[in-house]
């Protein structure tokens, strides 16, 4: 006889729920034999052929699927790994799962691949196992045809027009740089849509940032239809920029938005620009970064913002102000006008009226603007002014 270890992962859930005493007999299968290391891989679990749809399995997250980037491989103690599509990670927008995490999966489908092998699809979602027609075929499609000539048919479509698009595939997000490096594509969804009166559909990616928070909280399966708007069309690269988010005109004060910090506002130095998936970037004043003295935010950071105001600029355009602060959205009178003032009149002749005022005398000053700080030389170089505040005050008895 040989003595061998059967890992926890390859023990049946029934056995783990009601273990046998030493001396008891249990059934096992041979997965593989290594005569060099003199080891036998054994399992108590059934083969792929014996597994049944709806069966519960304990599995270990193995790795991101290398070819399709459409999900993760899961070691379920069988002869091959099972496949967990991103859409099956839960009802919310999928995030990469930590490799090595042990979870309880349900067998969703036994699908025959073009090469003749059978693969097992597993899910972490609860409820019915029925999926839209063509769901598994879409998951096995290696590539989508992005960049078709028919993108030219989207030129001239108003950004206010909503188009129906079919969801084809999800690409998961990662919580940090290391996780994101394991993914083959940035997070988002692949969709298919046709221009009104168009001759052929195009397939295009909608980035995570341009998906509504409602959609990300309760995602649709591939095959479902969603509404999208056209932001812009590039006929040279044959790409269409699409969004699920409303236009500036449709956005409402108090609305929550997921946004990506873009850059420091170049003209006013009064805050940062935020990509909220609309036709233009929104504006985050330094004062709205939080209750503490503001610091520059890392470019590319994704945060949840609240629409603070829709403000009409002197040039006639409407800009959106967003905030990271909690609580009431009411702001002091003249607040937004001050934020849009390009320059302040520093160095007036009336400074002479402050000559002779004792350093022990406290004067009332009006806060006009904040200038954020940076944590290092690189961040400070992006700011137009040293950190501090702009104030307005009058000397006692001054003019």
Helices and strands as residue ranges (DSSP letters): G 8-10, H 13-17, E 29-34, E 39-43, E 56-64, E 71-75, E 82-85, G 86-88, E 102-112, E 118-123, H 135-139, G 149-154, E 163-171, H 177-182, E 188-193, E 202-207, G 208-210, H 213-217, E 225-234, E 239-243, E 256-264, E 271-275, E 282-285, G 286-288, E 302-312, E 318-323, H 335-339, G 349-354, E 366-371, H 377-382, E 388-392
